[in-house]
Amino acid sequence: MNSTVGDLDGNCAAIVDWTAAAAGAGARLVVFPEMMVTGYPVEDLALRTSFVTASIAAVRRTAKLLAAAGLGDVAVVTGYLDRRTGLAPRVGLPSGAPLDAAAVLHAGAVTVTSAKHHLPNYGTFDEYRYFVPGDVLPVVRMASDEGEPVDVAVAICEDLWQDGGPVAVARQAGASLLVVPNASPYERGKDDLRLGLCRRRAAEAGAVLAYVNLIGGQDELVFDGDSIIVDPAGPVLARGPQFEQALIVADLKLPGARPVAMGDTLADARDGTMMTIRRLILPAPPPAAAVVSEPAESAGPARLEYQPGTGATVWPRLDGLAEVYQALVTGVRDYVAKNGFGSVILALSGGIDSALTATIAADAIGPGRVHVVLMPSKYSSEHSVSDAEDLAKRQGLQARTVPIAPIMTAFDAELSVTGLAEENLQARVRGMILMSLSNAEGHLVLTTGNKSELATGYSTLYGDSAGGFAPIKDVPKTLVWELARWRNDQAAARGEPAPIPENSITKPPSAELRPGQLDTDSLPDYAVLDAVLDDYVEKDMGAAELLAAGHEAALVERVIALVDRAEYKRRQYPPGPKITAKNFGRDRRLPITSRWREPLG
């Protein structure tokens, strides 16, 4: 599911629509992602009393809407924002004691609630700022077609990633099925990590595990779906698509519930805490004929892949470059749509970065909504202009040309700047043109800088860094080339023309701000540079570790100086979709003012 932060009515309507589709396919239990009602992450909205109150009211209203739609006999698990009552305010406790919660809805009511027990405080997460931990494991007893009832437990996202807590308690409770609403952001290679994690936790819980993940873009985070159902012995029973909304239906044969009294019991969570096992029984639904129905139009794009009698579906996996590209497309598409923009605008130089950015934008929202501006200067090569014109024609983009030479002449008459100042002025004139067109026509300005440039400060403040969203901000330069070739190969496989001119891919990169300029005049070769950046930025190695990893001392010293000096620039750069383990933004927080220098030996 693709929820939108703050759109409580829209998100709750989607819950009803998709529950109807699931019920039509015979489902008795429907599970939605973490914080489905509010969207995720809500950040400091979690600390706003009015927002928490609205979330609680919305989940109760959704239970009634489900019953009114004839879906009261279906058990629905959904994430939402709640609060813990009875905690006295104190320093260090999040205001209002918010909970990252899950609710089981049935028969028109919220039958039981719980909250995330393990709160992540690393990478993009700082949930100790927003939430207090939960200490309840709900275990819901439901009727099954096999005659014996089954016990279903509920955990939330991070409860899988850390040892102990709900997984350990689910085993003690004897649950047959552990459902886990998630909002787990995408990064390269995470799908394999998740599968291994789900298998391990299913075995630890001794239960079938259903991992249900969010999809869509939210500011700089992208959620990729890839929901999984695994058997405790390891086999994958179902696996959903990546970056697509979908209904995944699985017929599960589960062990019957063991005889045990309903109510609350304490259990050792094996993480230094105690948790309450809260057991309750959901009444069996009356027999009724199922009618298959599709989600309503308001629920967004959907494909009902399940066919009765065929079992659950395992969607094919995207390859490495395909999933990265789809993450970037998803991030752009949702940032544009969820923020109410009708179109985007960017500078098209004929180089590889702007070519890839324009192509991603066209794939995300359609070429008719992508406006590109060619802004040649006296230093622009003939092939740069022709490559940019070629790309716009190939893709059907909305192109215009605004030469900057006359504007530069006017500036020069007043300022007479030379050297680096003149180079930066060209970038700032282009940024001014884009922002003016944005103001006049309502476009979202996309910047075209890649991660290698951001890392080393190879950009101009208020120039090529001016904009509202940065699609390839987290894409190293070497990966930019890989993605461009991959996208052209995909077009060829479909019998379509390549969207990106070959010359944009093969020519040496240049900002073309002075005669004969190449990126290698200011930076190491990108293959060498990206290897150092990966170790210094992604892996957070110090200078000694970089040298031990085999990087040359002079190169290490140079790259560290470039990266550290550019922190103030990165702080002023627009957001962009995260695709690596450590992006410049939520993942990496370093002081701008710092005299620390990495010792080389």
N, C-alpha and C positions, 0 to 999 in steps of 0.2 A: 504494500500500500504506500501511496505517496501522499502524506499529510502535509498541511501547510501550517506553520506556526501562527497561532492566534486565530485561525479560522475554525472556531469551535463548532459552529453550525454546519459548515461544509464537511468537516471531518466526521461529525456524528452522522450526517446524512449518508456519507460513504459507508459507515459501519452498518447502517440499516440496509442499504442497497446490496452490499456484498454478502451480508448474512442471508438475505433473500435468495441470492444466487446459490450460496452454499447449501441452504436448506433444500432448495430445489434439486440439488444433486445428492440429497440424502444425508447431509451432515447433521450430526447431533451436537457437535462441539465445534465452534468457530473461534479461531485465535487471531487477533490483530497485533500489530507491533507495539513496542514501548511508546508511551506518551502519544498514542494515536489520537486521542481526543484533542490535545493541545498542540501537537506537532513537537518536534525535537530538533535541537536543544532550545529550551525557552530562556536560558541564561537568567538574567536578573528579573525577568517576569515572574520567576518562581518565588521571589521575595515580595511580590506585590499582592497584598491581601485580596484586592478585587479580582485579580486574575485567578488565584487559587479558588476563590469562592465560585467564580464562573465555571471553572473546570469541574468542580464537585457537582454543581447544579446540572451541567451538561451531561455527565455520565448517568445521573439519575433520570434525566429527561430521555436519554437514549434508551434506557431500559423500558420506559413506558412506550416509546415509539416502536420498539421491537414488538412488544406485546400487542399494540394497536394494529401492527401490520401482520398479525397472525404468526409471529415468530417467537412468542413467549416460551415455547417448549424447547427452543434451541438454547444451549448454554453458550454464552459469548464471553470470551476473555479479552479485555482491552486495556491498554495502558492509559493513564491519565495523571493529573497532578492533584495530590491530596495534601492534607496537613495532619500532623499529630497534635492532638489536644492534651492539655494537662501538663505540658512542659513549661516550667517557669523560664522566662527570658533570662539569658545570661550572655556575657561576652564570649564569642566564639560559636554560639549557636545560631544557625541561619534564622533570620527574622521570620517569625510565624511558623517555624518548624515544618517546612514543606517536605513532602514525600514524593518520590518517584514511584508511583503506585500502579497496581493492577487491580481490576475489579472483575468479578464473575457476575454477569447479568443473566437473570433467568426469571421467567414468569412476571415480568414487569417491574422487577426490583433489583437492587444491588444486593446480592446474597452474601458476599464475603469480599473483603479487600485485603491486600497485602502491599508491601513496599520493598524496593530493592534493598537487600541486606548489605552487600559489598558496594561501596561507593568508590569509583575510580578517581584517581588523583594524579594522572600522568598524561603525557601527550596532549591531546586536545581537551582532555577532561579535567575539570576541577570541581567535582560534585560535592566535596565537603563544604564548598562555599554556598551551595544551594539547598542541599537536602540533609535530613537526618536519616540514619539507617533504619530499615525495617527489621522486625524480629518475629514475624509470623509466617509460617508456611501453610497456606490453605490446602486442604486435601478434600476434594469434592467427589462424592460417590454418585456415579451415574449408572443408569440402566444401559445394558448392551444387548445386541441382537443374539448373543450367545446364551442369554438367560441369566448368567451371573453378573452382578454389578461390578464396575471397575472403579478404582480410585485414581483421580487425576490431581497432581500437584502443580503449583504455579511458582516459578522463579522468574527473575528479570535480569536480562543482559549480563552485567558484570558478575552476577552470581555464578555464572559458568566459568568466568575467566580466573577466579580466585578459588583457592582450596577451601574446603570446609563450607559452612553455611548451608543454604537451602539444598544443595546437591546431597551433602552428607545426611541431612535430616530427611530428605525424600526417601532415601534407602531405609532409614529407621522406620519411617511411616509405612513402608510397604507399598508405595505408589506404583501403579502399573504404567502410567504415562506422566512424564514431566514436560509441561509446556512452558516455553520461555520466550515471551515477547522481547524483541531486541530493537535497538537503534544503533547499529554497529557501522561506523563510517568505513568507506572504501579506502584501501591503499593497495599498492601492487603486491600480489602474492598472498593476500589475506584469505582468499577463498580456501586454499589448501590448509592454512593454519586453522581456520574455523572448522573444517571437516574433521581434522584430527582432534580438535578440542571437543566437538560434539560426541565423537565416538568414545573418547576417554570418559567424559562426564556421564554418558548413558550407561557405560559399564559400572562406574562408581555408584550411580543411583540404582542400578539394577532395574532400569525402566526404559521403555521407548522414550526417546527425547525428540520433541518438536521445537525446532529453533525457527522463529518467525521474525524476519528482519524487514526493516523499513526500506523503501527505495525513494530516490529523488534527491534534489539539491536543496541545501539550506545554507545560504551565504557561502562560506568556503568549504563546507562539508558536503560530500556526496555519499549517499547510501545506495548500496548495490543490490539489495534483496538477497538472492542466493539462499532462500530459506531451505532448511534441511530437516528431514525426519530420519532418524537412525535407530536401529535395533540395538539393544544392549550388547549383543554379540558382535556388532560392528557393521553389518550390511546397511547400505543406504536404501531406505524404503521409498523415499520421495525426495526430489530436489527441484526447487523452483528456478525460474529464469533470473538472469542478472539484468538489473536496470529496467525491468518491466513490471507493471502491476499484473498480478495473475491470481487466479483461484486454484489452489493446490488441494486436491481432495484425495485422501488416503483411507482405505478400509483397513483397520488395524484389529488383529486378533490379540487381545490382551489377557493376561492372567486375571482371574477373578479376585475381588477384594477379600482380604482375610477378615475373619470375625473380630471386630474391635468396637469398643464403645465410641459413640460420637461425642463431640465436645473438645475441650482443650487439654493438651498434655504438654509438659516441658520436655525438651530434648537437647542433648549436648550437640552444639553445632560444630564441634571439633575445630574451632578457630578462636577459642578463648571466650566464646559467648554461649548463651542459652537461647533457644528459639522455642516458640509455641507452635505446636502442630494443632491446627484448627480444622476439625473434621465436621462435615455436614453432608446431608443427603439431598440431592435434587430429585424431585418427584419424576417418575417415568412419564414420558409423553404418551398421549393416547395414540393408538394406531391411526395412520392417515396415509393416503396416497401422495407420493411426492410428485410435484410438478416442476420441471426444470425451467428456470427463468434466468435471464441475463441481468446483470446489474443495470440500473437506470443510467441514462446518459450522464447525469451529474456525477456519477462515480468515476468518470474518466475512462481512459482506454483499458480494455480488459479482453482476455481471451479465456473462455471457459474450456480448459483443456481436458477435463475429466470426462470420461464416458463410462456410464454404469457398466460394471462387469469386467472392466479392463484393468482395474487397480489404479494406483497412483502413477503419475508421470514423473520422469526424470528428464528435465530439460537439458539440451546439450550445453557444454561449457564454451565460453568465449576463450580464444587464445589470448596470450599476454598483451599483444598490441591492441587487439580488438577491445579488450575490457578497459584499457587505459583510454582509448579513443572514445568509447561509449561513456565513460565517466566524465570526460571533458564536455561532451555534447550534452549530457544530462545536467551538468552544473550550469552551463550557459542557458539551456532551455528553461530551467526552473527559475534561475535568477531573473531572467527577462520576464517570464510569465507571472511569477509570484510577486514581483515588484511593479507590475502594471505597465511595463514598457511595450510599445507596439513594434519597435524596430531598434536596430543597433547601427552604429557608425564607427569606422576605424580608418586609419591611414593605411593605404596599400602602396608599398614601396617597390614591389617586384622581388623582394627578398623572401627567404624561406619562412621567417617568423610571422610576418603579416599574411603570407599565403596560407599557412596552416591555420592561423586564427580566423581568417575569413572563411575557410572551408568548414571549420568546426561550427562557426556561426550559421552558415548556410544549411548545414545538416541539422542544426538544432532548431531553427525557427523558419527555415525556408529562404531561398535566395532573394525573393522579392522583398523581404524585410531587412536585408543586409545592405547598408549603404557604405560605399568605400570612396575615399577621397585620395586622388593622386596629387601629390604636392611636390613636383620637381623643383630643384634648385639649379644653380649654375654648375653644381658639382655632380648632379645626377647623370648617370650614364644612359646612353640610348637604350641599352638592353633592359635597364631597370624599368623605364617607362613602358617599353613594349611588353615586358613580362607581366607587369601589372595589368595592362590593358587586355592581354591575352587571358589572364586568369578571370577577370571580370566578365569577359565575353563567354568563356567556357562555362561558367557557373550561372550566368544570368543575373549578376549582381547589379545593384543600382549605383553606377559609377559617375563621378564627375572629376574634373581636373581644375585645381587651383594653383597655378604657379606661384611660388613664394619669392621669386627674385625681386619683383617690384616692392614687396613689403620689406624685404631685407635692405633694399636700397634706401628706403625711407628711414629705417632704423639706423643704418650706417651714417646717414647724413647728420643725425643727432648724437649718436654715441661713438662712432668710429672704433668699434671693438674689433679685435683680431684674435687669432689663435683659438684656444679652447673656448673663450667667451663667444667668439663668432660661431663656433660649432654648436654650442649649447643654445645660442639664440635661434639658430635654424630650427632646432627641435622645439623650442618654446613657441615659435611662430606657428609651427604645425599644430602644436597642442592648442593654441589659442583659436585657430581656425576650427578644429574639431569641436571644442567646447562651445564656440559661438553657434555652429550649426546644430549642436545638441540643444542649446537654449532656444534657438529659433524654431526647430522642427520636432523636438521632443524625443530624439534618439538617445539611447544609452551608448556612451562612448566606451569602446573596448580598447584596452592597451594591448600591445603585442610583444612585450618583453618576456624572455624565457628565464628559467631559474638560474642558469649560469650567469646571465647578465645581472640579475638581481643580487646574486651572491657577491659578485665582484664590484658592484656599483657602476656597471657599464650602462648607465642610463642618465637621463637629464631630469632633475626635479622640475615639475610644472611644464615639461616638454613631452617626451615620449612616455613619461610615467603618468601623465594627466588622463584621467578617465574614471569610470565607475565600476568596471569589472575587468579582470585580467585572466583570460581563459588559459594561457599557457604559463602562468606565473610559477607553477610547481613542476614544469617540464624542463629537464636539462637539455642543453642544445643538441647533444648527440641523439637524444630521444626525439627531438623535433624532427630531425632528418628521417629517423626510422618511421615515425608516424606518417610523415608526408609520403614516403614510398609505399607504406602499407595502404594508405587511402587510395593511392593511384592503382595499386595492384587489385584492390577490391573493385574498383571501377572497371578495370580490364576484365576481371572474372565475370562481371555482369554484362560485358559487351558494350560498356559505356566509355566515352572519352575520359582521359585522365583529367581530374579537376585542377591539378597543380602543374604548371608548365615545368618540363624537365630542367630547363635552364635555371629556374628558381631553386631547384634542389642541388644542382651540381656546381653552380658558380661559387667562388669564395665569398663568404659573408663580409659585408661592409656596410657601415652606417652612411657612407658617401657624404660626409660633412666637410671633406677637404679633398683635393686632387689625389687620386690613386690610393685612397685610404682603404685598409683592410682591418678586420677585427684583430688579426694576429699582430698588428702593430702595437696593440695595447694589452693583449691577453695571450696566454699560452695557447697552443693548439687545443681545440675543444675536447678532443679525446683524452688528452693528458690532464687538462683542467678539470673535466668532470670526474675523473677518477679521484683526484685530490679532494674535490668538493664533496663527493659521496662519503669519503672517510671523515672529513672535518665537520661537515654539516649534518649529514644523516647519522653517522656513527659517533659523532662527538669526540673524535680522537684529539688528543693534544699533540703538540709538535713532536715530542719524543716518540709517541706511538705512530705518527705519520712517517717519521724517518725509519722506524722499525718495520713498517709495512712496505718499505722499498722506494718511497718517494724521494726525489733529490732534494738536498738541503736548501739550495737556492730557490727552487720552485716552492717548497713548503713555506719558506719565509715570505716569499712574494704573495702567495695566495692567501695566507693567513692575514697579512697586512691589508690586502684588498678587501677581504670579507669583513674584517673587524671595523675597518674605516667606514664601511657603507651601511652600518646599522641605522643611522639616521634617515637614510634614503628609504630603506625597506619599511620603516615605520609609517611612511607617508604614501606607500604604494597601495593601490586599491586591492580588495580581496579577489581571490581566484580559487578555483577548485583544487582541493588537496588530493594528490594521487600518490605521494611518496610517504614513507614512514615518518618523515619530519619536514613539514612545510615551513615556509617563512610566514608566520602568523601565530595561530593558536599553539602550535607545537614547540616553537623556539622563541624563548623570551630572554633576551640579553639586554643589559643596560646600554643606553646610548653613550652616556658619559662614563668612561672607564679607562683607567691607566694600566690595566692588566695587559701584559704582553706575554705570549707563549714562549717559554724558554726553549731554545733549540738544542741545548745540551748541558 
